[in-house]
Protein backbone atom coordinates (compact mmCIF):
# COMPACT_ATOMS: atom_id res chain seq x y z
CA UNK A 1 0.00 0.00 0.00
CA UNK A 2 1.40 3.42 -0.94
CA UNK A 3 2.46 5.80 1.80
CA UNK A 4 1.82 9.56 1.94
CA UNK A 5 4.22 11.87 3.74
CA UNK A 6 2.65 14.84 5.56
CA UNK A 7 4.79 17.85 6.53
CA UNK A 8 3.61 19.78 9.62
CA UNK A 9 5.18 22.21 12.08
CA UNK A 10 6.03 20.82 15.48
CA UNK A 11 5.94 22.74 18.76
CA UNK A 12 9.50 23.93 18.21
CA UNK A 13 8.76 25.36 14.80
CA UNK A 14 10.45 22.52 12.93
CA UNK A 15 8.99 20.31 10.26
CA UNK A 16 7.35 17.16 11.41
CA UNK A 17 7.15 14.32 8.99
CA UNK A 18 4.24 11.96 9.28
CA UNK A 19 3.38 9.08 7.00
CA UNK A 20 -0.26 8.30 6.37
CA UNK A 21 -1.53 5.03 5.00
CA UNK A 22 -3.98 5.13 2.09
CA UNK A 23 -6.39 3.25 4.26
CA UNK A 24 -6.55 6.31 6.53
CA UNK A 25 -8.31 8.23 3.77
CA UNK A 26 -12.04 8.62 4.19
CA UNK A 27 -14.38 6.43 2.32
CA UNK A 28 -15.90 9.56 0.78
CA UNK A 29 -12.71 10.02 -1.27
CA UNK A 30 -13.06 6.57 -2.89
CA UNK A 31 -15.44 6.07 -5.85
CA UNK A 32 -18.70 4.25 -5.15
CA UNK A 33 -19.10 0.81 -6.66
CA UNK A 34 -22.03 -0.03 -8.91
CA UNK A 35 -24.60 -2.76 -8.47
CA UNK A 36 -22.93 -4.82 -11.15
CA UNK A 37 -19.52 -4.53 -9.54
CA UNK A 38 -20.91 -5.65 -6.17
CA UNK A 39 -22.65 -8.60 -7.80
CA UNK A 40 -19.48 -9.65 -9.57
CA UNK A 41 -17.48 -9.32 -6.36
CA UNK A 42 -19.97 -11.49 -4.44
CA UNK A 43 -19.91 -14.12 -7.23
CA UNK A 44 -16.12 -14.25 -7.31
CA UNK A 45 -16.03 -14.64 -3.52
CA UNK A 46 -18.28 -17.69 -3.91
CA UNK A 47 -15.88 -19.05 -6.55
CA UNK A 48 -18.49 -19.39 -9.30
CA UNK A 49 -18.27 -18.33 -12.91
CA UNK A 50 -20.99 -16.82 -15.08
CA UNK A 51 -21.68 -20.14 -16.79
CA UNK A 52 -22.63 -21.79 -13.53
CA UNK A 53 -24.83 -18.87 -12.46
CA UNK A 54 -26.49 -18.76 -15.89
CA UNK A 55 -27.34 -22.45 -15.73
CA UNK A 56 -28.70 -22.13 -12.20
CA UNK A 57 -30.80 -18.98 -12.79
CA UNK A 58 -31.85 -19.77 -16.40
CA UNK A 59 -30.58 -16.32 -17.42
CA UNK A 60 -28.43 -15.90 -20.50
CA UNK A 61 -24.75 -15.51 -19.83
CA UNK A 62 -24.41 -12.37 -21.95
CA UNK A 63 -27.23 -10.74 -19.96
CA UNK A 64 -25.46 -11.52 -16.65
CA UNK A 65 -22.20 -10.13 -18.06
CA UNK A 66 -23.97 -6.94 -19.22
CA UNK A 67 -25.46 -6.60 -15.73
CA UNK A 68 -22.05 -6.91 -14.04
CA UNK A 69 -20.52 -4.44 -16.54
CA UNK A 70 -23.41 -1.98 -15.96
CA UNK A 71 -24.18 -2.07 -19.69
CA UNK A 72 -27.92 -1.64 -19.35
CA UNK A 73 -28.34 -0.88 -23.07
CA UNK A 74 -27.49 -4.55 -23.81
CA UNK A 75 -30.38 -5.81 -21.69
CA UNK A 76 -33.89 -6.38 -23.08
CA UNK A 77 -35.33 -3.54 -21.00
CA UNK A 78 -35.66 -1.85 -17.61
CA UNK A 79 -38.13 -4.42 -16.25
CA UNK A 80 -35.85 -7.28 -17.26
CA UNK A 81 -32.85 -5.59 -15.66
CA UNK A 82 -34.69 -5.18 -12.34
CA UNK A 83 -35.83 -8.81 -12.44
CA UNK A 84 -32.30 -10.03 -13.21
CA UNK A 85 -30.83 -8.02 -10.30
CA UNK A 86 -33.46 -9.27 -7.87
CA UNK A 87 -32.87 -12.92 -8.84
CA UNK A 88 -29.07 -12.57 -9.00
CA UNK A 89 -28.85 -10.86 -5.56
CA UNK A 90 -31.07 -13.48 -3.93
CA UNK A 91 -28.95 -16.26 -5.45
CA UNK A 92 -25.76 -14.69 -4.03
CA UNK A 93 -27.32 -14.24 -0.58
CA UNK A 94 -27.64 -10.45 -0.84
CA UNK A 95 -30.61 -8.19 -0.06
CA UNK A 96 -32.69 -8.13 -3.29
CA UNK A 97 -34.70 -5.05 -2.30
CA UNK A 98 -31.57 -2.99 -1.61
CA UNK A 99 -29.97 -3.90 -4.92
CA UNK A 100 -33.15 -3.21 -6.84
CA UNK A 101 -33.40 0.28 -5.30
CA UNK A 102 -29.74 0.96 -6.12
CA UNK A 103 -30.29 -0.20 -9.70
CA UNK A 104 -33.29 2.08 -10.10
CA UNK A 105 -31.22 5.02 -8.85
CA UNK A 106 -28.44 4.20 -11.30
CA UNK A 107 -30.89 3.91 -14.19
CA UNK A 108 -32.56 7.20 -13.22
CA UNK A 109 -29.19 8.96 -13.06
CA UNK A 110 -28.23 7.67 -16.49
CA UNK A 111 -31.53 8.79 -17.94
CA UNK A 112 -31.06 12.32 -16.60
CA UNK A 113 -27.53 12.54 -17.98
CA UNK A 114 -28.70 11.37 -21.38
CA UNK A 115 -31.50 13.90 -21.44
CA UNK A 116 -29.04 16.66 -20.56
CA UNK A 117 -26.69 15.65 -23.34
CA UNK A 118 -29.29 15.18 -26.08
CA UNK A 119 -28.91 18.13 -28.47
CA UNK A 120 -31.84 19.62 -30.22
CA UNK A 121 -32.13 18.08 -33.65
CA UNK A 122 -32.11 20.65 -36.43
CA UNK A 123 -35.30 20.85 -38.47
CA UNK A 124 -35.27 18.39 -41.29
CA UNK A 125 -35.44 19.83 -44.74
CA UNK A 126 -38.01 18.56 -47.16
CA UNK A 127 -36.44 16.36 -49.77
CA UNK A 128 -38.66 17.77 -52.53
CA UNK A 129 -39.53 21.48 -52.25
CA UNK A 130 -42.94 22.74 -53.22
CA UNK A 131 -41.58 24.23 -56.42
CA UNK A 132 -40.38 20.78 -57.48
CA UNK A 133 -43.86 19.34 -57.02
CA UNK A 134 -45.37 22.07 -59.18
CA UNK A 135 -42.77 21.50 -61.88
CA UNK A 136 -43.44 17.75 -61.87
CA UNK A 137 -47.19 18.34 -62.21
CA UNK A 138 -46.70 20.77 -65.12
CA UNK A 139 -44.35 18.29 -66.82
CA UNK A 140 -46.91 15.48 -66.55
CA UNK A 141 -49.63 17.72 -68.02
CA UNK A 142 -47.34 18.72 -70.90
CA UNK A 143 -46.52 15.09 -71.67
CA UNK A 144 -50.21 14.13 -71.66
CA UNK A 145 -51.10 17.03 -74.00
CA UNK A 146 -48.21 16.16 -76.30
CA UNK A 147 -49.39 12.55 -76.61
CA UNK A 148 -52.95 13.69 -77.34
CA UNK A 149 -51.72 16.17 -79.99
CA UNK A 150 -49.66 13.47 -81.75
CA UNK A 151 -52.64 11.09 -81.93
CA UNK A 152 -55.01 13.80 -83.22
CA UNK A 153 -52.48 15.03 -85.80
CA UNK A 154 -51.91 11.50 -87.10
CA UNK A 155 -55.66 10.93 -87.58
CA UNK A 156 -56.12 14.32 -89.18
CA UNK A 157 -53.23 13.89 -91.63
CA UNK A 158 -54.69 10.57 -92.80
CA UNK A 159 -57.87 12.36 -93.94
CA UNK A 160 -56.27 15.47 -95.38
CA UNK A 161 -55.51 15.99 -99.05
CA UNK A 162 -52.02 15.17 -100.16
CA UNK A 163 -51.25 18.50 -101.82
CA UNK A 164 -47.93 20.23 -102.26
CA UNK A 165 -47.52 23.98 -102.78
CA UNK A 166 -45.90 25.08 -106.02
CA UNK A 167 -42.13 25.51 -105.48
CA UNK A 168 -40.68 28.91 -106.23
CA UNK A 169 -38.43 27.48 -108.97
CA UNK A 170 -41.38 26.13 -110.93
CA UNK A 171 -43.56 29.18 -110.27
CA UNK A 172 -40.91 31.39 -111.85
CA UNK A 173 -41.15 29.29 -115.04
CA UNK A 174 -44.91 29.65 -115.26
CA UNK A 175 -46.42 31.28 -118.28
CA UNK A 176 -47.68 34.82 -117.70
CA UNK A 177 -51.34 34.86 -116.63
CA UNK A 178 -53.91 35.86 -119.22
CA UNK A 179 -56.61 38.43 -118.67
CA UNK A 180 -59.43 36.27 -117.44
CA UNK A 181 -61.42 39.03 -115.80
CA UNK A 182 -64.31 38.59 -118.19
CA UNK A 183 -64.35 34.80 -118.02
CA UNK A 184 -63.83 34.73 -114.25
CA UNK A 185 -67.09 36.54 -113.69
CA UNK A 186 -68.97 33.91 -115.70
CA UNK A 187 -69.97 30.51 -114.29
CA UNK A 188 -68.25 27.38 -115.54
CA UNK A 189 -69.67 26.38 -118.91
CA UNK A 190 -71.36 23.03 -118.95
CA UNK A 191 -71.20 22.55 -122.73
CA UNK A 192 -68.60 23.06 -125.42
CA UNK A 193 -68.63 26.34 -127.44
CA UNK A 194 -71.05 26.39 -130.41
CA UNK A 195 -69.44 26.70 -133.84
CA UNK A 196 -70.13 29.72 -136.02
CA UNK A 197 -72.91 29.49 -138.67
CA UNK A 198 -70.39 29.37 -141.51
CA UNK A 199 -68.39 26.63 -139.85
CA UNK A 200 -71.58 24.75 -139.08
CA UNK A 201 -72.70 24.97 -142.71
CA UNK A 202 -69.39 23.74 -144.08
CA UNK A 203 -69.29 20.95 -141.49
CA UNK A 204 -72.84 19.84 -142.36
CA UNK A 205 -72.06 19.78 -146.10
CA UNK A 206 -68.93 17.74 -145.57
CA UNK A 207 -70.34 15.32 -143.03
CA UNK A 208 -72.21 12.20 -144.16
CA UNK A 209 -75.81 11.60 -143.11
CA UNK A 210 -76.14 10.46 -139.46
CA UNK A 211 -77.70 7.16 -140.51
CA UNK A 212 -74.61 6.22 -142.56
CA UNK A 213 -72.17 6.71 -139.67
CA UNK A 214 -71.25 3.41 -137.93
CA UNK A 215 -71.32 3.07 -134.15
CA UNK A 216 -67.52 2.64 -134.01
CA UNK A 217 -67.03 6.11 -135.49
CA UNK A 218 -68.20 7.71 -132.25
CA UNK A 219 -64.96 8.55 -130.41
CA UNK A 220 -64.42 8.25 -126.65
CA UNK A 221 -64.38 11.99 -125.77
CA UNK A 222 -67.75 12.42 -127.49
CA UNK A 223 -69.21 9.59 -125.40
CA UNK A 224 -67.97 11.17 -122.18
CA UNK A 225 -69.00 14.70 -123.16
CA UNK A 226 -72.61 13.67 -123.01
CA UNK A 227 -72.34 13.77 -119.19
CA UNK A 228 -70.87 17.24 -118.91
CA UNK A 229 -74.16 18.91 -118.17
CA UNK A 230 -75.26 16.56 -115.42
CA UNK A 231 -76.05 18.01 -112.00
CA UNK A 232 -73.34 17.45 -109.37
CA UNK A 233 -73.40 18.01 -105.61
CA UNK A 234 -71.38 20.81 -104.07
CA UNK A 235 -68.07 19.07 -103.36
CA UNK A 236 -64.77 20.07 -101.83
CA UNK A 237 -62.64 22.70 -103.56
CA UNK A 238 -58.94 21.99 -103.59
CA UNK A 239 -56.02 24.08 -104.83
CA UNK A 240 -57.59 27.44 -103.94
CA UNK A 241 -54.11 28.74 -103.15
CA UNK A 242 -53.25 28.51 -106.87
CA UNK A 243 -54.58 31.98 -107.75
CA UNK A 244 -53.33 32.01 -111.37
CA UNK A 245 -54.76 28.58 -112.24
CA UNK A 246 -56.18 28.18 -115.77
CA UNK A 247 -57.06 24.48 -115.66
CA UNK A 248 -59.65 23.05 -113.26
CA UNK A 249 -60.46 19.37 -112.72
CA UNK A 250 -64.06 18.48 -111.84
CA UNK A 251 -64.84 14.93 -110.71
CA UNK A 252 -68.17 13.28 -111.64
CA UNK A 253 -67.66 9.85 -110.04
CA UNK A 254 -65.66 8.70 -107.05
CA UNK A 255 -62.12 7.76 -107.95
CA UNK A 256 -58.45 8.40 -107.30
CA UNK A 257 -56.91 11.41 -109.07
CA UNK A 258 -53.22 12.34 -109.14
CA UNK A 259 -51.41 15.42 -110.49
CA UNK A 260 -47.63 15.21 -110.72
CA UNK A 261 -44.94 17.60 -111.92
CA UNK A 262 -41.28 17.52 -112.92
CA UNK A 263 -39.10 15.13 -110.93
CA UNK A 264 -42.27 13.16 -110.03
CA UNK A 265 -43.32 15.84 -107.54
CA UNK A 266 -46.85 15.12 -106.31
CA UNK A 267 -49.23 18.09 -106.27
CA UNK A 268 -52.44 16.10 -105.76
CA UNK A 269 -53.00 12.48 -104.83
CA UNK A 270 -56.28 11.44 -103.25
CA UNK A 271 -59.66 9.80 -103.74
CA UNK A 272 -62.09 12.52 -104.86
CA UNK A 273 -65.88 12.50 -104.57
CA UNK A 274 -68.51 13.66 -107.12
CA UNK A 275 -68.56 17.46 -107.28
CA UNK A 276 -64.96 17.89 -105.96
CA UNK A 277 -62.76 20.31 -107.94
CA UNK A 278 -59.04 21.00 -108.05
CA UNK A 279 -57.42 24.19 -109.41
CA UNK A 280 -54.26 23.04 -111.16
CA UNK A 281 -51.18 25.26 -110.55
CA UNK A 282 -50.19 27.41 -113.55
CA UNK A 283 -46.96 25.46 -114.00
CA UNK A 284 -45.73 23.76 -117.16
CA UNK A 285 -44.99 20.08 -117.13
CA UNK A 286 -47.90 18.91 -114.93
CA UNK A 287 -49.57 15.59 -115.78
CA UNK A 288 -52.87 13.94 -114.89
CA UNK A 289 -53.38 10.29 -113.92
CA UNK A 290 -56.77 8.81 -113.00
CA UNK A 291 -58.14 5.30 -112.62
CA UNK A 292 -61.32 6.44 -114.42
CA UNK A 293 -60.46 9.22 -116.84
CA UNK A 294 -64.10 9.36 -117.97
CA UNK A 295 -65.07 10.81 -114.57
CA UNK A 296 -62.61 13.75 -114.68
CA UNK A 297 -63.90 16.84 -116.52
CA UNK A 298 -61.29 19.33 -117.82
CA UNK A 299 -62.11 23.05 -117.64
CA UNK A 300 -59.76 25.65 -119.21
CA UNK A 301 -60.29 29.34 -118.44
CA UNK A 302 -63.84 28.59 -117.29
CA UNK A 303 -64.81 26.56 -120.40
CA UNK A 304 -65.33 22.81 -120.28
CA UNK A 305 -63.26 20.81 -122.80
CA UNK A 306 -64.77 17.41 -122.04
CA UNK A 307 -63.41 14.46 -120.09
CA UNK A 308 -59.90 13.08 -119.85
CA UNK A 309 -60.90 9.69 -121.36
CA UNK A 310 -63.80 7.46 -122.17
CA UNK A 311 -66.02 6.27 -119.33
CA UNK A 312 -64.12 3.70 -117.26
CA UNK A 313 -60.86 4.12 -119.20
CA UNK A 314 -57.65 4.82 -117.28
CA UNK A 315 -55.72 8.05 -117.87
CA UNK A 316 -51.95 8.07 -117.37
CA UNK A 317 -49.54 11.06 -117.57
CA UNK A 318 -51.88 13.30 -119.55
CA UNK A 319 -50.45 16.80 -120.08
CA UNK A 320 -52.27 19.55 -118.15
CA UNK A 321 -50.69 22.49 -119.99
CA UNK A 322 -53.66 24.71 -120.93
CA UNK A 323 -52.82 24.74 -124.65
CA UNK A 324 -52.34 20.96 -124.74
CA UNK A 325 -55.76 20.46 -123.15
CA UNK A 326 -57.40 22.80 -125.70
CA UNK A 327 -55.55 21.15 -128.62
CA UNK A 328 -56.58 17.72 -127.39
CA UNK A 329 -60.23 18.76 -127.53
CA UNK A 330 -59.79 20.05 -131.07
CA UNK A 331 -58.03 16.87 -132.09
CA UNK A 332 -60.85 14.79 -130.56
C-alpha positions as CSV (number, residue, x, y, z in Angstrom):
1,X,0.0,0.0,0.0
2,X,1.4,3.4,-0.9
3,X,2.5,5.8,1.8
4,X,1.8,9.6,1.9
5,X,4.2,11.9,3.7
6,X,2.6,14.8,5.6
7,X,4.8,17.8,6.5
8,X,3.6,19.8,9.6
9,X,5.2,22.2,12.1
10,X,6.0,20.8,15.5
11,X,5.9,22.7,18.8
12,X,9.5,23.9,18.2
13,X,8.8,25.4,14.8
14,X,10.4,22.5,12.9
15,X,9.0,20.3,10.3
16,X,7.3,17.2,11.4
17,X,7.1,14.3,9.0
18,X,4.2,12.0,9.3
19,X,3.4,9.1,7.0
20,X,-0.3,8.3,6.4
21,X,-1.5,5.0,5.0
22,X,-4.0,5.1,2.1
23,X,-6.4,3.2,4.3
24,X,-6.5,6.3,6.5
25,X,-8.3,8.2,3.8
26,X,-12.0,8.6,4.2
27,X,-14.4,6.4,2.3
28,X,-15.9,9.6,0.8
29,X,-12.7,10.0,-1.3
30,X,-13.1,6.6,-2.9
31,X,-15.4,6.1,-5.9
32,X,-18.7,4.3,-5.2
33,X,-19.1,0.8,-6.7
34,X,-22.0,0.0,-8.9
35,X,-24.6,-2.8,-8.5
36,X,-22.9,-4.8,-11.1
37,X,-19.5,-4.5,-9.5
38,X,-20.9,-5.6,-6.2
39,X,-22.7,-8.6,-7.8
40,X,-19.5,-9.6,-9.6
41,X,-17.5,-9.3,-6.4
42,X,-20.0,-11.5,-4.4
43,X,-19.9,-14.1,-7.2
44,X,-16.1,-14.2,-7.3
45,X,-16.0,-14.6,-3.5
46,X,-18.3,-17.7,-3.9
47,X,-15.9,-19.0,-6.6
48,X,-18.5,-19.4,-9.3
49,X,-18.3,-18.3,-12.9
50,X,-21.0,-16.8,-15.1
51,X,-21.7,-20.1,-16.8
52,X,-22.6,-21.8,-13.5
53,X,-24.8,-18.9,-12.5
54,X,-26.5,-18.8,-15.9
55,X,-27.3,-22.5,-15.7
56,X,-28.7,-22.1,-12.2
57,X,-30.8,-19.0,-12.8
58,X,-31.9,-19.8,-16.4
59,X,-30.6,-16.3,-17.4
60,X,-28.4,-15.9,-20.5
61,X,-24.7,-15.5,-19.8
62,X,-24.4,-12.4,-22.0
63,X,-27.2,-10.7,-20.0
64,X,-25.5,-11.5,-16.7
65,X,-22.2,-10.1,-18.1
66,X,-24.0,-6.9,-19.2
67,X,-25.5,-6.6,-15.7
68,X,-22.1,-6.9,-14.0
69,X,-20.5,-4.4,-16.5
70,X,-23.4,-2.0,-16.0
71,X,-24.2,-2.1,-19.7
72,X,-27.9,-1.6,-19.4
73,X,-28.3,-0.9,-23.1
74,X,-27.5,-4.5,-23.8
75,X,-30.4,-5.8,-21.7
76,X,-33.9,-6.4,-23.1
77,X,-35.3,-3.5,-21.0
78,X,-35.7,-1.8,-17.6
79,X,-38.1,-4.4,-16.3
80,X,-35.9,-7.3,-17.3
81,X,-32.9,-5.6,-15.7
82,X,-34.7,-5.2,-12.3
83,X,-35.8,-8.8,-12.4
84,X,-32.3,-10.0,-13.2
85,X,-30.8,-8.0,-10.3
86,X,-33.5,-9.3,-7.9
87,X,-32.9,-12.9,-8.8
88,X,-29.1,-12.6,-9.0
89,X,-28.9,-10.9,-5.6
90,X,-31.1,-13.5,-3.9
91,X,-28.9,-16.3,-5.5
92,X,-25.8,-14.7,-4.0
93,X,-27.3,-14.2,-0.6
94,X,-27.6,-10.4,-0.8
95,X,-30.6,-8.2,-0.1
96,X,-32.7,-8.1,-3.3
97,X,-34.7,-5.0,-2.3
98,X,-31.6,-3.0,-1.6
99,X,-30.0,-3.9,-4.9
100,X,-33.2,-3.2,-6.8
101,X,-33.4,0.3,-5.3
102,X,-29.7,1.0,-6.1
103,X,-30.3,-0.2,-9.7
104,X,-33.3,2.1,-10.1
105,X,-31.2,5.0,-8.9
106,X,-28.4,4.2,-11.3
107,X,-30.9,3.9,-14.2
108,X,-32.6,7.2,-13.2
109,X,-29.2,9.0,-13.1
110,X,-28.2,7.7,-16.5
111,X,-31.5,8.8,-17.9
112,X,-31.1,12.3,-16.6
113,X,-27.5,12.5,-18.0
114,X,-28.7,11.4,-21.4
115,X,-31.5,13.9,-21.4
116,X,-29.0,16.7,-20.6
117,X,-26.7,15.7,-23.3
118,X,-29.3,15.2,-26.1
119,X,-28.9,18.1,-28.5
120,X,-31.8,19.6,-30.2
121,X,-32.1,18.1,-33.7
122,X,-32.1,20.6,-36.4
123,X,-35.3,20.8,-38.5
124,X,-35.3,18.4,-41.3
125,X,-35.4,19.8,-44.7
126,X,-38.0,18.6,-47.2
127,X,-36.4,16.4,-49.8
128,X,-38.7,17.8,-52.5
129,X,-39.5,21.5,-52.2
130,X,-42.9,22.7,-53.2
131,X,-41.6,24.2,-56.4
132,X,-40.4,20.8,-57.5
133,X,-43.9,19.3,-57.0
134,X,-45.4,22.1,-59.2
135,X,-42.8,21.5,-61.9
136,X,-43.4,17.7,-61.9
137,X,-47.2,18.3,-62.2
138,X,-46.7,20.8,-65.1
139,X,-44.4,18.3,-66.8
140,X,-46.9,15.5,-66.5
141,X,-49.6,17.7,-68.0
142,X,-47.3,18.7,-70.9
143,X,-46.5,15.1,-71.7
144,X,-50.2,14.1,-71.7
145,X,-51.1,17.0,-74.0
146,X,-48.2,16.2,-76.3
147,X,-49.4,12.6,-76.6
148,X,-52.9,13.7,-77.3
149,X,-51.7,16.2,-80.0
150,X,-49.7,13.5,-81.7
151,X,-52.6,11.1,-81.9
152,X,-55.0,13.8,-83.2
153,X,-52.5,15.0,-85.8
154,X,-51.9,11.5,-87.1
155,X,-55.7,10.9,-87.6
156,X,-56.1,14.3,-89.2
157,X,-53.2,13.9,-91.6
158,X,-54.7,10.6,-92.8
159,X,-57.9,12.4,-93.9
160,X,-56.3,15.5,-95.4
161,X,-55.5,16.0,-99.1
162,X,-52.0,15.2,-100.2
163,X,-51.2,18.5,-101.8
164,X,-47.9,20.2,-102.3
165,X,-47.5,24.0,-102.8
166,X,-45.9,25.1,-106.0
167,X,-42.1,25.5,-105.5
168,X,-40.7,28.9,-106.2
169,X,-38.4,27.5,-109.0
170,X,-41.4,26.1,-110.9
171,X,-43.6,29.2,-110.3
172,X,-40.9,31.4,-111.8
173,X,-41.1,29.3,-115.0
174,X,-44.9,29.6,-115.3
175,X,-46.4,31.3,-118.3
176,X,-47.7,34.8,-117.7
177,X,-51.3,34.9,-116.6
178,X,-53.9,35.9,-119.2
179,X,-56.6,38.4,-118.7
180,X,-59.4,36.3,-117.4
181,X,-61.4,39.0,-115.8
182,X,-64.3,38.6,-118.2
183,X,-64.3,34.8,-118.0
184,X,-63.8,34.7,-114.2
185,X,-67.1,36.5,-113.7
186,X,-69.0,33.9,-115.7
187,X,-70.0,30.5,-114.3
188,X,-68.3,27.4,-115.5
189,X,-69.7,26.4,-118.9
190,X,-71.4,23.0,-118.9
191,X,-71.2,22.6,-122.7
192,X,-68.6,23.1,-125.4
193,X,-68.6,26.3,-127.4
194,X,-71.1,26.4,-130.4
195,X,-69.4,26.7,-133.8
196,X,-70.1,29.7,-136.0
197,X,-72.9,29.5,-138.7
198,X,-70.4,29.4,-141.5
199,X,-68.4,26.6,-139.9
200,X,-71.6,24.7,-139.1
201,X,-72.7,25.0,-142.7
202,X,-69.4,23.7,-144.1
203,X,-69.3,21.0,-141.5
204,X,-72.8,19.8,-142.4
205,X,-72.1,19.8,-146.1
206,X,-68.9,17.7,-145.6
207,X,-70.3,15.3,-143.0
208,X,-72.2,12.2,-144.2
209,X,-75.8,11.6,-143.1
210,X,-76.1,10.5,-139.5
211,X,-77.7,7.2,-140.5
212,X,-74.6,6.2,-142.6
213,X,-72.2,6.7,-139.7
214,X,-71.2,3.4,-137.9
215,X,-71.3,3.1,-134.1
216,X,-67.5,2.6,-134.0
217,X,-67.0,6.1,-135.5
218,X,-68.2,7.7,-132.3
219,X,-65.0,8.6,-130.4
220,X,-64.4,8.3,-126.6
221,X,-64.4,12.0,-125.8
222,X,-67.7,12.4,-127.5
223,X,-69.2,9.6,-125.4
224,X,-68.0,11.2,-122.2
225,X,-69.0,14.7,-123.2
226,X,-72.6,13.7,-123.0
227,X,-72.3,13.8,-119.2
228,X,-70.9,17.2,-118.9
229,X,-74.2,18.9,-118.2
230,X,-75.3,16.6,-115.4
231,X,-76.1,18.0,-112.0
232,X,-73.3,17.4,-109.4
233,X,-73.4,18.0,-105.6
234,X,-71.4,20.8,-104.1
235,X,-68.1,19.1,-103.4
236,X,-64.8,20.1,-101.8
237,X,-62.6,22.7,-103.6
238,X,-58.9,22.0,-103.6
239,X,-56.0,24.1,-104.8
240,X,-57.6,27.4,-103.9
241,X,-54.1,28.7,-103.2
242,X,-53.3,28.5,-106.9
243,X,-54.6,32.0,-107.7
244,X,-53.3,32.0,-111.4
245,X,-54.8,28.6,-112.2
246,X,-56.2,28.2,-115.8
247,X,-57.1,24.5,-115.7
248,X,-59.6,23.0,-113.3
249,X,-60.5,19.4,-112.7
250,X,-64.1,18.5,-111.8
251,X,-64.8,14.9,-110.7
252,X,-68.2,13.3,-111.6
253,X,-67.7,9.8,-110.0
254,X,-65.7,8.7,-107.0
255,X,-62.1,7.8,-107.9
256,X,-58.4,8.4,-107.3
257,X,-56.9,11.4,-109.1
258,X,-53.2,12.3,-109.1
259,X,-51.4,15.4,-110.5
260,X,-47.6,15.2,-110.7
261,X,-44.9,17.6,-111.9
262,X,-41.3,17.5,-112.9
263,X,-39.1,15.1,-110.9
264,X,-42.3,13.2,-110.0
265,X,-43.3,15.8,-107.5
266,X,-46.9,15.1,-106.3
267,X,-49.2,18.1,-106.3
268,X,-52.4,16.1,-105.8
269,X,-53.0,12.5,-104.8
270,X,-56.3,11.4,-103.3
271,X,-59.7,9.8,-103.7
272,X,-62.1,12.5,-104.9
273,X,-65.9,12.5,-104.6
274,X,-68.5,13.7,-107.1
275,X,-68.6,17.5,-107.3
276,X,-65.0,17.9,-106.0
277,X,-62.8,20.3,-107.9
278,X,-59.0,21.0,-108.0
279,X,-57.4,24.2,-109.4
280,X,-54.3,23.0,-111.2
281,X,-51.2,25.3,-110.6
282,X,-50.2,27.4,-113.5
283,X,-47.0,25.5,-114.0
284,X,-45.7,23.8,-117.2
285,X,-45.0,20.1,-117.1
286,X,-47.9,18.9,-114.9
287,X,-49.6,15.6,-115.8
288,X,-52.9,13.9,-114.9
289,X,-53.4,10.3,-113.9
290,X,-56.8,8.8,-113.0
291,X,-58.1,5.3,-112.6
292,X,-61.3,6.4,-114.4
293,X,-60.5,9.2,-116.8
294,X,-64.1,9.4,-118.0
295,X,-65.1,10.8,-114.6
296,X,-62.6,13.8,-114.7
297,X,-63.9,16.8,-116.5
298,X,-61.3,19.3,-117.8
299,X,-62.1,23.1,-117.6
300,X,-59.8,25.7,-119.2
301,X,-60.3,29.3,-118.4
302,X,-63.8,28.6,-117.3
303,X,-64.8,26.6,-120.4
304,X,-65.3,22.8,-120.3
305,X,-63.3,20.8,-122.8
306,X,-64.8,17.4,-122.0
307,X,-63.4,14.5,-120.1
308,X,-59.9,13.1,-119.8
309,X,-60.9,9.7,-121.4
310,X,-63.8,7.5,-122.2
311,X,-66.0,6.3,-119.3
312,X,-64.1,3.7,-117.3
313,X,-60.9,4.1,-119.2
314,X,-57.6,4.8,-117.3
315,X,-55.7,8.0,-117.9
316,X,-52.0,8.1,-117.4
317,X,-49.5,11.1,-117.6
318,X,-51.9,13.3,-119.5
319,X,-50.5,16.8,-120.1
320,X,-52.3,19.6,-118.2
321,X,-50.7,22.5,-120.0
322,X,-53.7,24.7,-120.9
323,X,-52.8,24.7,-124.7
324,X,-52.3,21.0,-124.7
325,X,-55.8,20.5,-123.1
326,X,-57.4,22.8,-125.7
327,X,-55.6,21.2,-128.6
328,X,-56.6,17.7,-127.4
329,X,-60.2,18.8,-127.5
330,X,-59.8,20.1,-131.1
331,X,-58.0,16.9,-132.1
332,X,-60.9,14.8,-130.6
